[in-house]
Structure formats: C-alpha cells, structure tokens
Amino acid sequence: SGSLGDLSHVAEADQYRVAAQMANEWFMAHGQKASGSTVGSVCRIYAQRRKNAVDTSRYQVLIEGDPIENVSLTKLTEVNVVAWDLRHRSGKRTPYSTEPIEKKVATINRQRTFLRAALNAALESGLVASDKAWKRALKPLQTPMGEKVRRDLCLTRAECSELLRHCRPDFVDFGTVLCSLPLRPGALAHCQVRDFSARLGNLHIRK
C-alpha cells in the first residue's frame, strides 16, 4: 500500500471521487481487481476526505465493526443494505428497559445519507457498476409532520430571554448569539474573535 499523494489542488468536494479513481487505477495497474474494495473501505475513505468529526463519527458508529463493513462492493445486495438499516434503526437500551428506543425519522435519514453518499461516490468512481443494491433501500423516509413542526419552531424574543435567564453563566454569551443569528451551534463553535468585524458588523462563518 502507499499514499495517493497530496490532493490539496483538487476541490474538496471532488477529492473523494479523484482519490477513489486513482486507487482503482492503481489496483488495475498492479493486476488486482477493483472488487477488492469493500463497503468499509469506501466509507472510510469518504469520511477521511470529508475531513469533519461528524462523518468520522458516523463511520465509526455505523460502519466500523458492523457486518456490512467487510462486504465486497461487487457482492453487495439490497438484503445487506436493508439488514444494515434495520440494525441501526434502534438506539441504545435504557437502564430501565430492555426494549430499544426507536430513532426519529430525521436521524435515520442522516444515517442513510452517509452510507448512500459514500456508495454513490464509489459508483461515480467506477468501483461498482450499479446502485441497485442501495438505491431503494437507502431512499430517504418521509418525515412525519410532528417532527417537521418541531424542527421549524422559532422562539419569540421573550422566550429567548427566558431561556438565557436559565442558562449557566458561561453559556449565556454563546446562547445569545444563537438566539440572534440563524446559526447551528457547531458553526458558531468554529468561529474565532478575528472572524468578527465590529466596524462592519460582520461575522465570518468559516464552517
């Protein structure tokens, strides 16, 4: 094995596709078949190329150690993918119950999105001939109206003030910004002092 080299000159969105294509060409040049690629290997490369903690965590939780990890891409079937989906539909058991907790549709869709994106990248790179094994099995579920309403909820200024009043003192500044700007907590957490311009009233969102 060896390094594929520096791909910093390639747009980040295209790095996985380029790396997978280079790897496939290397396998073919050395007399090996692309069928040596497994679901685990393409998901690992996809997570590495994405370079963020979320995809790394999803790879570790959803793929690493799961039976689907060692399934060859060329032998992957819809049955494999459906079985994987069913294994990850339920959360951890609580100390008070032996029954698994059913996950929300939005959570299941995020899990499906990771595997679907990694496999689609492998398809685009020519590592597999068809998406038949996962196209139907990883199709996004329809989000129930109840979940959608909760995700669209906006607090009034009075509710925001009441929420901040009950926050820990070291969280008030962070919470105040979240109540003032349409940002996800993770996006704000990556901001630094140098990202804010008091003169222009601008905040540069890096991630």
C-alpha positions in Angstrom: 0.0 0.0 0.0 1.1 3.6 -0.4 0.0 7.2 -0.4 -2.0 8.6 -3.3 -0.2 11.9 -2.8 -1.4 15.4 -2.0 -4.8 16.3 -3.4 -4.9 19.8 -2.0 -5.1 21.1 -5.6 -8.4 19.3 -6.1 -11.6 20.9 -4.9 -12.7 19.4 -1.6 -16.0 18.3 -3.0 -14.2 16.3 -5.7 -11.3 14.8 -3.6 -13.1 11.6 -2.7 -14.0 10.9 -6.3 -10.5 11.6 -7.5 -8.9 9.6 -4.8 -11.2 6.6 -5.4 -10.5 6.8 -9.1 -6.7 6.9 -8.5 -7.0 3.9 -6.2 -9.0 2.0 -8.7 -6.4 2.7 -11.4 -3.6 1.6 -9.1 -5.4 -1.7 -8.4 -5.8 -2.3 -12.1 -2.2 -1.4 -12.9 -0.9 -3.8 -10.4 -3.0 -6.7 -11.6 -5.5 -6.5 -8.8 -9.3 -6.2 -9.3 -11.4 -3.3 -8.1 -13.6 -6.0 -6.5 -11.2 -5.9 -3.6 -13.0 -2.7 -2.4 -15.4 -3.2 0.5 -18.2 -1.2 1.9 -16.0 -0.4 4.9 -13.0 0.8 2.8 -15.0 3.2 0.6 -16.9 4.6 3.7 -13.6 5.1 5.5 -12.0 6.9 2.5 -15.2 9.0 2.2 -15.1 10.0 5.8 -11.4 10.8 5.7 -11.8 13.0 2.6 -14.8 14.9 4.2 -12.4 15.9 7.0 -15.0 16.6 9.6 -15.8 15.0 13.0 -19.4 14.2 12.1 -18.6 11.9 9.2 -15.7 10.3 11.1 -18.1 9.6 14.0 -20.8 8.2 11.6 -18.2 5.9 10.0 -17.1 4.6 13.4 -20.7 4.2 14.8 -22.5 3.0 11.7 -19.9 1.0 9.6 -16.8 0.1 11.7 -17.4 -3.3 13.3 -20.8 -3.8 11.5 -21.2 -6.9 9.4 -21.6 -4.7 6.3 -18.0 -3.4 6.7 -16.3 -6.4 5.1 -18.9 -7.0 2.3 -17.3 -6.6 -1.1 -18.8 -3.8 -3.3 -19.3 -6.2 -6.2 -21.2 -8.6 -3.9 -23.3 -6.0 -2.1 -27.0 -6.7 -2.3 -30.2 -4.9 -1.2 -30.6 -7.5 1.5 -27.2 -6.5 3.0 -28.2 -2.8 3.0 -31.7 -3.4 4.4 -30.2 -5.5 7.2 -27.7 -2.7 8.0 -30.6 -0.2 8.1 -32.6 -2.3 10.5 -29.6 -2.8 12.8 -29.2 1.0 13.2 -32.8 2.0 13.4 -32.9 1.4 17.2 -30.9 3.3 19.7 -29.2 2.1 22.9 -31.3 0.3 25.5 -32.1 2.3 28.7 -31.2 1.1 32.2 -34.9 0.8 32.9 -36.0 -1.1 29.8 -34.8 -4.0 27.7 -36.6 -2.6 24.7 -34.6 -0.5 22.2 -35.6 3.2 21.7 -36.9 3.9 18.2 -35.0 6.7 16.4 -36.6 9.6 14.8 -37.1 9.6 11.0 -34.7 12.6 10.7 -31.9 10.6 12.5 -32.5 7.5 10.3 -32.3 9.7 7.2 -29.0 11.2 8.3 -27.6 7.7 8.8 -28.8 6.6 5.4 -27.4 9.7 3.8 -23.9 8.9 5.0 -23.8 5.4 3.5 -25.7 6.4 0.4 -23.2 9.3 -0.3 -20.2 7.0 0.2 -21.6 4.3 -2.1 -22.6 6.9 -4.7 -19.1 8.3 -4.7 -17.8 4.7 -5.3 -20.3 4.3 -8.1 -19.2 7.6 -9.7 -15.5 6.4 -9.5 -16.3 3.2 -11.3 -15.7 0.9 -8.3 -19.1 -0.6 -8.7 -21.3 -0.9 -11.8 -24.8 -0.1 -10.4 -26.6 1.5 -7.4 -29.3 -1.2 -7.4 -28.2 -2.6 -4.1 -28.8 0.6 -2.2 -30.9 3.0 -4.3 -34.3 1.8 -2.9 -33.0 0.6 0.5 -31.5 3.9 1.4 -34.2 6.2 0.0 -35.0 9.0 2.5 -38.0 8.3 4.6 -40.9 10.9 4.7 -40.6 13.0 7.9 -43.8 12.9 10.0 -45.5 16.3 10.3 -44.9 16.3 14.1 -41.1 16.1 13.6 -41.2 18.8 10.9 -43.1 21.2 13.1 -40.7 20.8 16.0 -37.7 21.5 13.7 -39.3 24.6 12.3 -40.2 26.1 15.7 -38.9 29.6 16.4 -38.8 31.2 19.8 -40.0 34.7 20.4 -37.7 37.4 21.9 -39.4 36.9 25.2 -38.9 33.2 25.1 -35.2 33.6 24.2 -34.7 36.0 27.1 -36.3 33.5 29.5 -34.2 30.7 28.1 -31.0 32.6 28.5 -32.0 33.6 32.1 -31.9 29.9 33.0 -28.6 29.2 31.3 -25.3 28.7 33.0 -23.3 32.0 33.2 -20.5 30.6 30.9 -23.1 29.7 28.2 -25.0 33.0 28.1 -22.8 34.7 25.5 -22.9 31.6 23.2 -26.6 31.3 23.7 -27.2 35.0 23.0 -25.5 34.7 19.6 -27.6 31.5 18.8 -30.7 33.4 19.6 -29.7 36.4 17.4 -28.4 34.7 14.3 -29.6 31.7 12.2 -26.6 29.5 13.0 -26.2 25.9 14.0 -24.2 25.5 17.3 -21.4 23.7 15.5 -21.0 26.5 13.0 -20.7 29.1 15.9 -18.3 26.9 17.8 -15.8 27.2 15.0 -15.9 31.0 15.0 -13.0 32.9 16.4 -12.6 36.5 17.6 -10.8 37.5 14.4 -13.9 36.4 12.5 -16.0 39.3 13.9 -15.6 42.9 12.5 -17.1 45.4 14.9 -16.6 48.2 12.3 -18.7 46.4 9.6 -20.9 44.5 12.0 -20.0 41.2 10.1 -19.3 37.7 11.4 -17.4 35.4 9.1 -18.7 31.8 9.3 -15.8 29.5 8.5 -17.5 26.2 8.8 
